[in-house]
Structures are given as structure tokens and as C-alpha cells.
């Protein structure tokens, strides 16, 4: 099995980056999707609240503000890590 992941990022005025969305799929040896995982990610701080940026597409500001965070080793990294090791 393989895990394929996609992370969306946004950059603030000081060129720092913050992830906004994480999606992953687990595929079998025939590249058929076995399971998927997707979540919004809470921006690191208000300097990343550029809601018109493509990295925020598909969601509303409240969904991102109240989403799990991932810095450092936040709830999101734990959730995705647990998902990736489940059988």
C-alpha cells in the first residue's frame, strides 16, 4: 500500500508559510483508493488570514479558524499520523 498526500499552504507578508488543508489517500497495489483523510488546518496566526487565497478554497473562514492546528506537533499531526498507521 501507498499513501499519497496533498498539502495546501499560504504565505504571509513576511514570507512565512502555514498549511491550510491536508488530504491523503491510501491506495492498494492496483492504485485503487482504499481509504481517505482530509481536514482543514487552523492558520498559524492572523497574518495568514487571506481568505481569498486559493489555499483556502472549499471552506469558510470559521472552518479554518476552528480547525485542528499542527504547530508544533499539534492535534492535526497526531490525527494524520494515527490515520496513516491504521490497518
BAFI-3210 file (N, C-alpha, C; in Angstrom, 3 decimals, decimal comma, padded with zeros to 6 digits):
// residues 87
n [1|2|3|4|5|6|7|8|9|10|11|12|13|14|15|16|17|18|19|20|21|22|23|24|25|26|27|28|29|30|31|32|33|34|35|36|37|38|39|40|41|42|43|44|45|46|47|48|49|50|51|52|53|54|55|56|57|58|59|60|61|62|63|64|65|66|67|68|69|70|71|72|73|74|75|76|77|78|79|80|81|82|83|84|85|86|87]
n.u [000,824|000,276|000,604|-000,688|-000,259|-001,520|-000,837|-002,015|-000,832|-000,325|001,160|002,459|002,900|005,530|006,845|006,600|005,328|002,232|000,361|-002,866|-004,733|-005,070|-004,905|-005,177|-004,718|-005,037|-003,789|-004,138|-002,204|-003,066|-003,544|-005,990|-008,216|-008,282|-008,825|-009,483|-008,395|-009,027|-008,693|-009,239|-006,878|-005,971|-004,940|-001,623|-001,428|-003,137|-001,909|-001,997|-004,543|-005,725|-008,331|-009,141|-007,237|-006,164|-005,474|-007,300|-009,611|-012,794|-013,658|-015,037|-014,064|-014,491|-014,372|-011,698|-010,497|-011,436|-010,409|-008,241|-004,849|-001,336|001,202|003,763|003,774|000,960|-002,581|-003,435|-001,219|-001,000|-003,489|-003,414|-001,145|-001,935|-004,020|-002,577|-001,242|-003,114|-004,723]
n.v [-001,190|002,307|005,721|008,728|012,137|015,500|018,847|022,044|025,375|028,660|031,881|034,495|038,112|038,318|036,296|033,809|030,487|028,712|025,789|025,006|023,115|019,566|016,576|013,100|009,895|006,394|003,859|000,745|-002,006|-001,870|000,729|001,559|003,456|002,943|004,088|007,363|010,634|013,838|017,257|020,575|023,106|024,974|028,323|029,550|032,070|035,311|036,722|035,159|035,172|035,425|035,241|035,046|033,686|030,943|028,679|028,512|027,678|026,090|026,138|027,924|030,903|030,470|027,674|027,139|028,631|027,319|024,815|021,890|022,448|022,459|022,983|023,322|019,873|019,458|018,745|017,982|016,770|014,538|013,303|012,721|011,143|008,931|008,005|007,244|004,965|003,093|-000,042]
n.w [000,000|-000,550|000,516|-000,499|-000,366|-000,098|000,449|001,165|001,158|002,579|002,295|004,315|004,720|005,589|004,376|005,608|005,887|006,151|006,633|005,187|004,385|004,413|002,695|002,118|000,591|000,822|-001,120|-002,901|-004,284|-006,890|-007,339|-006,473|-004,512|-001,112|001,314|002,694|003,874|005,094|005,951|007,233|008,209|011,013|010,671|011,385|012,662|012,818|010,676|008,475|007,449|004,727|003,130|000,477|-000,870|-002,875|-001,420|000,595|-000,561|-000,888|001,710|004,572|006,388|009,237|009,397|009,036|011,103|013,380|013,081|013,534|014,670|013,701|014,761|017,110|016,409|016,711|017,206|014,653|013,326|014,892|014,413|011,636|011,569|013,133|011,513|009,209|010,018|010,637|010,098]
ca.u [000,000|000,944|-000,163|-000,415|-000,743|-001,520|-000,924|-002,170|-000,106|-000,469|002,347|002,092|003,712|006,940|007,290|006,449|004,269|001,372|-000,536|-004,289|-005,529|-004,318|-005,677|-004,347|-005,423|-004,284|-004,127|-003,611|-001,208|-003,667|-003,781|-007,377|-008,297|-008,779|-009,280|-009,020|-008,321|-008,990|-009,012|-008,759|-005,863|-006,041|-003,762|-000,690|-001,819|-003,948|-001,212|-002,265|-005,969|-006,001|-009,394|-009,334|-006,144|-006,615|-005,228|-008,473|-010,796|-013,555|-014,090|-015,334|-013,077|-014,713|-013,944|-010,245|-010,152|-011,777|-009,844|-007,038|-003,602|-000,263|002,496|004,487|003,190|-000,391|-003,581|-003,521|-000,153|-001,346|-004,625|-002,961|-000,200|-002,702|-004,735|-001,664|-000,749|-004,213|-004,857]
ca.v [000,000|003,597|006,884|009,908|013,286|016,830|019,899|023,406|026,331|030,092|032,623|035,834|039,233|038,156|035,097|032,575|029,657|027,978|024,884|025,318|021,916|018,331|015,442|011,931|008,668|005,142|003,083|-000,620|-002,268|-001,530|002,166|001,817|004,106|002,086|004,953|008,735|011,502|015,232|018,199|021,951|023,347|026,318|029,136|029,741|033,290|036,163|037,234|034,229|035,214|035,949|034,294|034,932|032,860|029,638|027,656|028,455|027,336|024,958|026,294|029,265|031,293|029,808|026,281|027,128|029,167|026,328|023,517|021,490|023,112|021,463|023,578|022,138|018,573|019,682|017,683|017,524|015,817|013,304|012,666|012,153|010,069|007,756|007,505|006,623|003,679|002,159|-001,121]
ca.w [000,000|-000,590|000,955|-001,319|000,401|-000,710|001,464|000,662|002,003|002,325|002,741|004,786|004,224|005,964|003,651|006,371|005,326|007,073|005,904|005,337|004,159|004,233|002,193|001,831|000,230|000,884|-002,309|-002,903|-005,326|-008,185|-007,254|-006,102|-003,205|-000,044|002,403|002,527|005,050|004,657|007,028|007,185|009,227|011,587|010,343|012,486|013,356|011,930|009,490|007,376|007,135|003,383|002,804|-000,976|-001,404|-003,367|-000,393|001,460|-001,341|-000,404|003,096|005,068|007,405|010,530|009,337|009,201|012,425|014,407|012,689|014,295|014,280|013,535|015,081|016,626|016,779|017,208|017,075|013,272|013,014|015,589|013,726|010,360|011,879|013,543|010,340|008,251|010,514|010,873|009,100]
c.u [000,865|000,009|000,283|-001,041|-000,627|-001,705|-001,046|-001,527|-000,474|000,759|001,908|003,064|005,189|007,541|007,321|005,272|003,506|000,477|-001,994|-005,183|-004,605|-005,280|-004,711|-005,254|-004,478|-004,751|-003,522|-002,632|-001,737|-004,021|-005,246|-007,389|-008,973|-009,415|-008,779|-009,109|-008,241|-009,388|-008,548|-007,748|-005,980|-004,784|-002,920|-001,036|-002,573|-003,219|-001,437|-003,731|-006,241|-007,055|-009,647|-008,249|-006,674|-006,423|-006,399|-009,733|-011,491|-014,057|-014,399|-014,329|-013,254|-014,256|-012,435|-009,848|-010,405|-011,248|-008,668|-005,817|-002,511|001,110|002,661|003,811|001,811|-001,314|-003,635|-002,453|-000,422|-002,457|-004,193|-001,994|-000,915|-003,443|-003,783|-001,176|-001,870|-004,248|-006,309]
c.v [001,249|004,654|008,065|011,096|014,576|017,847|021,239|024,360|027,750|030,780|034,015|036,884|039,106|036,875|033,827|031,809|028,932|027,060|025,253|024,099|020,716|017,249|014,308|010,772|007,497|004,320|001,688|-000,794|-001,995|-000,048|002,507|002,430|003,173|002,935|006,361|009,507|012,926|016,128|019,604|022,098|024,791|027,102|029,420|030,976|034,190|036,726|036,335|034,247|035,934|035,031|034,149|034,071|031,483|028,532|027,524|028,051|026,110|025,088|027,737|029,610|030,594|028,358|026,162|027,577|028,138|024,931|023,144|022,257|022,051|022,007|023,706|020,891|018,724|018,507|017,130|016,501|014,494|012,563|012,024|011,002|008,799|007,151|006,715|005,248|002,679|001,110|-001,487]
c.w [000,000|-000,014|000,113|-000,603|-000,407|000,401|000,753|001,662|001,626|002,920|003,185|004,243|004,567|005,371|004,491|005,784|006,416|006,254|006,165|005,162|003,971|003,761|001,907|001,435|000,403|-000,312|-002,206|-004,065|-006,739|-008,275|-007,032|-004,707|-002,207|001,064|002,130|003,835|004,523|005,824|006,670|008,311|009,704|011,213|011,594|013,320|012,363|010,709|008,276|006,937|005,810|002,765|001,307|-001,627|-001,782|-002,326|000,578|000,699|-000,753|001,012|003,429|006,156|008,755|010,535|009,526|010,606|013,530|014,092|013,592|013,810|014,153|013,884|016,570|017,169|017,391|016,954|015,665|012,949|013,714|014,859|012,436|010,599|012,295|012,356|009,434|008,711|010,819|009,771|008,963]
res [x|x|x|x|x|x|x|x|x|x|x|x|x|x|x|x|x|x|x|x|x|x|x|x|x|x|x|x|x|x|x|x|x|x|x|x|x|x|x|x|x|x|x|x|x|x|x|x|x|x|x|x|x|x|x|x|x|x|x|x|x|x|x|x|x|x|x|x|x|x|x|x|x|x|x|x|x|x|x|x|x|x|x|x|x|x|x]
***
